[in-house]
Amino acid sequence: MEQNHNPENCQITIRPAFDGGTDAIVFCVNDYYCPYLSVMLYSVIEHASPSRNYDIIILHRDITPENQNILRQMGAEYDNVSIRFLNVGSLICGYSLYTGGKRDFSIDAYLRLLIPDVLDSAYHKALYLDADMLALTDVGELLDTELDGYLLASSRDLSGLATYYGPRDDLKKYRDSILHLSQPNDYFIDGMLVLNLDAFRKSYTSNELLRLAASRDWLQHDQDVLNLICDGGKAKMLHASWDVMKPYRPDLLPEPCRVELAEAIKDPKIIHFGGVRKPWKNLDSPWTDLFWDTAVKTHCYKEIIYRLLHHDDPERKNCEIITRINNGEIWFRHMAKFNAA
């Protein structure tokens, strides 16, 4: 699929916010997810280096002007932070992209496939990050990753690998028979990606990537697509500490992966609240306190709490987490209590 990049394939682009800027940090979210993104944004800015510029671009289809303004103001007092929005919804119109009916997964995840085209050619690298994350160090360091000879850099999907090697071999059958990966242990998670934009532009257009994404119901969506095109050594493996999730069965991992996971949990750089165990929904989510310690510093924490207390699932109306929050027992002792009624 080697082709020259055709600028006419993309009519929506954004130029660097800073003079001489060549790197960007990109998120892809919908309007509903903005409060949770605000927590991640706060953690990124909180750990930002004063000697680096942070050109943050949020790709979306439906974020309201009100929410754009709330998020944009988070970087307003910093000369080295820019937060901008780019509506790219028209670029995925007409593509049938599989979501599997998952509550915590939307078509907006596929927007990351547009990054090489919608970022102007002046950009050479982009760091993509999921919104359901929390940075514990300067994420800008990832943009220093050497990418010569690679399409991207990421870290192994250790949670997925634990399932891959588990007693239920559905995922193993799928990855082996559908993806045919030459190095299945190097299957990476796409919640954190350092993209070699020049290499992508020489190899694929966004239209080609979207057509591939729409060609079948991929079990893990755009993540499968990226792993497929990077098979054969086109993805550089970074340490799992840059995208840390706790597998249910870490004992099932190969020994080198178990060691890497233990190191990552001991000293995480980016925590990823992947899957359904989100700290804004589940009391037993790993690193829940770290999330809420950051959330209460944002302008969106009241909305996050309101959603938790007024959850639309009838079975959770009187669950333990709501009772304990109303009693002021967890997380919010230093905040006004919210009434679930």
Secondary structure, DSSP 8 states (H G I E B T S, - for coil): ------GGG----B--SSTT--EEEEEE--GGGHHHHHHHHHHHHHT--TTS-EEEEEEES---HHHHHHHHGGGTT-TTEEEEEEE-GGGGTT-----TT-TT--GGGGGGGGHHHHB-TT--EEEEE-SSEEESS-GGGGGG---TT-SEEEEE-HHHHHHHTSSS-HHHHHIIIII--S-GGG-EEEEEEEEEHHHHHHH--HHHHHHHHTTS--TTHHHHHHHHHTTTTTEEEE-GGGSB---S-GGGS-HHHHHHHHHHHHS-SEEE--TT--TTT-TT-TTHHHHHHHHTTSTTHHHHHHHHHT-S-GGGTT-HHHHHHHTT-SS-TTS------
